[in-house]
Amino acid sequence: MSLFPTYNRFPLTIVSGSGTKVQDNQGKEYLDFVSGIAVCNLGHRPPEVQAALQKQLDEVWHVSNLYQIPQQEKAAELLTEATNLDHVFFCNSGAEANEAAIKLARKHTQKEKIVTFKQSFHGRTFATMSATGQEKIHEGYGSLLPTFDYLPFNDVEAVNGLEGDDVAAIMVEVIQGEGGVVPGTEAFLQSVEQKCKELGALLIIDEVQTGIGRTGAPFAHQLFGLDPDIVTSAKGLGSGFPVGAMLGKASLVDSFQAGAHGSTFGGNPLASAAVCATVETIFNPSFLEEVQAKGQFFMQKLEQSVLPLPMVREIRGKGLMIGMQIDGQAIDLVHRLREQGLLTVVAGPHVLRLLPPLTASYGEIEKAVVLIEQVLQEQERLQNV
């Protein structure tokens, strides 16, 4: 093979998809509860996004950020109107959005230290890898950037004990996604915001996975009444078209003037068309209310049918971002579910992660719960033979 083997790929080749369903090259159909890892929030090939991209394909694809891009300005307005933030920088991925946030925080505050949390995940560039509080992400790369400190997640006492005049920002996920689908508590998240105020540091919230309706709000921090200085977004932002964004308050704009940062492809006309069509649909209040209702339904069904099983230790999450902690290796469960026609993904060795499209029907959610219950019961039966 000509590719670097940087991924442990499943023995599956997906050749087509529509809505919540995908088909492989053998003609088998699957219910997709991975959504490209929280990317296809409107399902595969959502008509409104496909139409917007086709229209843009017929006009112009790329002009560079040397010129005015009306679609980009519209996309930025849609994002700022849905938040307490004022300006947007567009890039190509979540890691790039977090890179921009780190650079902006250091440049604006003229301080260097960024505090993040153990088991966090912020990306795989050198800075965002250094910001990530997981040793497995760091292995083999030598000395990391020395300006990141890690505190225990959901530890109010640790946050309250943070001191120093060298902290530029605290960077936090509302729900740790790759770290096991672990929601932050209200007390913890509010303590982080308060500590930023005390230290004169910026509050950066990484919403790469939790944003764009995944939890039933435009961004998950809004469920806790938080007021961040910077929010980063990607994944679901373009319905599968590669795009990321960093949103920031007006007070930061003087620190990100011409030449301070840039991106060749960031927010080009195609990306901006995908963003506009995606968020215009998802940020509709009735759509978000339905996501909340589906999330509650999904959790209720799992708690009724799956949580009582001996292998299951905990089910947690918000909206349609759910983690199920089990005894044993979660990857084994992923393989067995795939054989039964349900695609899932892990979040660490012992957590099954469920990320259905926000458009999944109640019937499809119920079908997924039945399959999970059946596979777990069969796995337990085999272990007891």
N, C-alpha and C positions, 0 to 999 in steps of 0.2 A: 504493500500500500504506500501511496505517496504522502499520506498525512502523518503529522506527528501524532503519536498515540496518547494525546492528552485527555482523552475521555474514555471511561469504561462504558462502551456503547452496548445497549441491549440488542439481542438478535431480532431486530424489527426494523423494517424499512417502510415508512409511511409514504404513500404515494398520492393520497387525496384526503380532503377533509371538508366538512361543512357543519357549521354549528358545533355541537358537542361530540360529533362522531368523526372518526378517521378510519381509513382503510389501508391495509398493508399491501405489499406486492404479490401476496398470495390470495387476495380477495377477502381476507378476514376483516370484519368490522370491530372496532373498539369504542367504548365509551371513554372519552378522554378527560380524566380528572387530574391532569398535569397542566394543561393549557399552556404548553411551552414554558413551564415553570412561571406561572402567574403572568403570562404575557397576553395570551388570547382571551382577554376578559370578556369580549363579545363573541367568543367562539371563533371557529375557523371561517375565514372569508366572509366576515359580516357584510351584508349587501351595502350598507351605507358607507363603510370605509372603502370597500372595493370600488364603488361608484366614484367616490372622491379621488381615489388614486388614479382610476382610469381617465377621469377628466383632466387631472394634472399631467398624466403621461402624454396626453394629446396636446399639451400647451408648452411647458418647459420643465425639464427635470432638475437642472442644477445651474446656478448662476454665481455662486460664492457669496460670502457675506460682505463683499466689497460694495454690493448694491442693495437697494431696498427690496425687501421680500414681503409683500402685503400679507401673504398667507401666514408667515411667521409672526407678524405683529398680531394678527387675529388669534393665533394659537396662544400667544403670550397673554392676551387680554382674557381669553377663556379661563386660563389657569389663575390669573391674579384675581379675577372676579369671584372665583370659587374659594378664595383664601383671604387671609389678612396680609398677604405679601404683595409686593408692588412691581417687581422687575423679574425678568426671566433671562437666563442664558441657556441656549440650546446646544446640545452636544449629541453624542451617538450612543451612549450607554450609561448604566448606573454607575459604573466605576469612574467614568469621565465626569459625571455629575458630582460625585463625591470628591474627585480631584479638584474640581472647580471650587467646591465648598471649602476645602482645606486651604487652598491658595487664598481665597477671599478672606477667610477668617484671619489668617496670619498677616496678610497685607493690611487689613483694616485695623486690627488691634495692635499691630507691631509687636505681637507676642508670638511665641513659637509652640508652646505645649498644647496638644490636643488630647483631651481625656475621652476614652471610649470604654467599652465594657467587655468583660470576658464572655466568650462564646458569640461575640458579635461577628457580623460579616459585612464588609463595606467594599469589597472588590479585589481585583488581582493585579492592578498596577502596583508599582513599588510603594507609593504613598498609601494607597488604600489597603494593600496587603499589610503594611505596617500598622494601619489603623484597626485592622481586624484582630480581635482577641482570641484567635484560635491557633495553637501551635502547629497543627497539621498544615495550615496554609503557609506558615513561615519556613517549614523545613527545607533545608538545602540551599537557601539563598544568602547565607552569611548574615552579617550585621544588618539589622533593620534600621530605618530612620529612628534616631534616638528621641524624637520629640513626641512620642505617644506613650501615655500611661493607661493601664487597664484597671478598672474597678469591677467588683462583683455586680452582676446585673440584679436588679430588684433589691438592692441592699441600701436602704435609706441611710443607715448609720454611716456607711462608707462614703456616701455622697456628702452628708453633712460634715464629715471630717476632712473634706478636701480643702486645702489651703494653698496660698501662694499668689504672687502677683504676676506669674508668668503663664497663666492659662489663657490661651486665645479662645478656646471653645470647648464645649462638651458635645460629643456626637453620639446620638443614641437612636436605636430602633424602638418604635412603639411596641412591636412584636418582633422578637428575634426569629427570623425565618430559617436561615441555614443553621442556626444554633439550636433548633428543636421546636419551633413554633411555640415560643414562650412569651406570653403577653406580659408587658410591664404593668405593675400595679399603679393605681392612681396616685397613691402616696409616693411611690418611687419617682414617677415621671414628674410630679409637681415639685418634688425635692430637687430634681435635676434643674428644672426651670428656675427655682429660687436660688440655687447655688450659682447659676450663671449670672444672675443679677448681682449677687453679693461679690463675685469675683470680677465683674466687668467683662465677662466672657460672653461669647455668642452661643446661642442654643441652635445646634444643627440637628435636624431630625431626618434620618435616612428613611425615606418612604418608597424606596425603589420597588420593594415587593408589596408593601401594605397600601400603597396609594392607588389612585384611579379606580375607586369604588370597591376594592377588594374586601374591605371590612364593612361596607354599607354606608360609608361617608366618602366624599371626594378624597380626603386624606385621613388616615387613622388618628392622627394627633387631634383632630377636631372632636373626636369622641370624648376626649379628656379635657377639652377647653384650654389646650396649650397654645402658647403664642410664640412660636419659634422665630428666630431671625433668618434662618435659612432652612429650606426643605429641598431634598433631592428626589427626583422621580425618573423612572424609565419603565422597563418591563411592559406593563399594560398601557403605557402612554400612547403607543402607536399601533396597537392591535397586531403586533408582529413585525411592523416596519421598524428598523433600528433607529431609535431616537431616545435621548435623555434630556433632562432639564434640571437646572438649579434655579430655584425661586428664592428671592431675597427681599428684605425690606428696603424702603427708599433711603434709609440712613446709610446704607452700604454702597450706594451707587457711585459716590465719588472715588471709591477705592477700586472700581472696576471700569475704568475709562478705556479709551482706544489704546490698544497695544498691551493691556494688562493680561489679557487671556484671549484665546481664539480657538476656532475649530473650522477646518475646511468644509466639512459636510454638515456640521451641526445646524439643524433647522432649515435645511434646504427645502425647496418648494414641495417635493414629494413627501418628505418627513412631516412638514407642517400641514399638508393636506390630510395625512393620516391622523395627526394629533387632533385637528379640528373636528373631523368626523367622529373620532372616538369619544372625545370628552363631551361633545354636544349631546351625544346619546347617553353616556354614563352619568353625567352630572345632572341629568333631569331628576328632580326630587322623587317622582313616582318610581323611576327606575331604581334609585337607591333604597327607597322604602321596600321594594320587592326583594332586593338583595338581602336586606336585614331580615325579612320574613323567611326567605329561603335558608339563610344561615341558622336561624332559630329552629326551623324545621329539621335541618340536617343534624344539628347538635342533639335535638330531642330524640330523633330516630336512633342515632348512634348510642346515646345514653341508655335508651330502652333496650336495644337489641345486642349491642356490641360490648358496652362497658361491663356488664355482668360476667362476661367470659373470663376464665381464669388467666389467660395470657395478657389481658388488657389492664394496664396500670392507671392510665389517665387519658382523658380526651380534653383538649384545650384549644382555644383560638377565638377568633371573632369573625363574624360575617361568613364568607366562604373561603376562609384561610384556617384550616383545622389540622391539628396534629394529634396523632394517637400513639401514645407510648406503650410499648409492649415488652414482655419478656422475650428474649431471643433477638435474632437479627431481622430488622425491618426489611432488608433487601430480599430475604426469602419470601416474605409476604408480597412484596412488589412483583416478584417473578410469578408466583402462583396466581395473583390477581390478573396479571397480563394474560396468562394462559386461559383465564375465564372471560377475557374480553374487557377488563377494566384497567386503564392505565393510571398508575399512581407513582409517587416518588418518595424518597426518604428525606429526612431532615436530621442527619446524624444516625448512628448505628441502630438505635432502638426506637425511632419515631417514624411512623408512616405519615406522610404529608398529603393532604387532600386539597386540591386547588381547582375545582371545577370552573368552567366558564360561568360568568355571572348570569348568563342566559340559560343555564341548565334548568330543565323543568323539574317540578316536584316529583314526577314519575321517574325521571332519570336519577335524581338524588336517592329516591327510595330503592331503585334497582341497585345502585352502588352499595347501599347499606346491606341489602340482602346478600350480595356477592361477598362483601367483607365478612359478614357473619358466617356464611357457609365455608369460606376458605379457612377462617380461624378455627371453626369447629372441626374441620377435617384435619388441620394441622395438630390440634390438641389430641384428636383420636389417634393419629399416627404415633404421637409421642407416648401415648399410654399403652400402645400395643406391646 
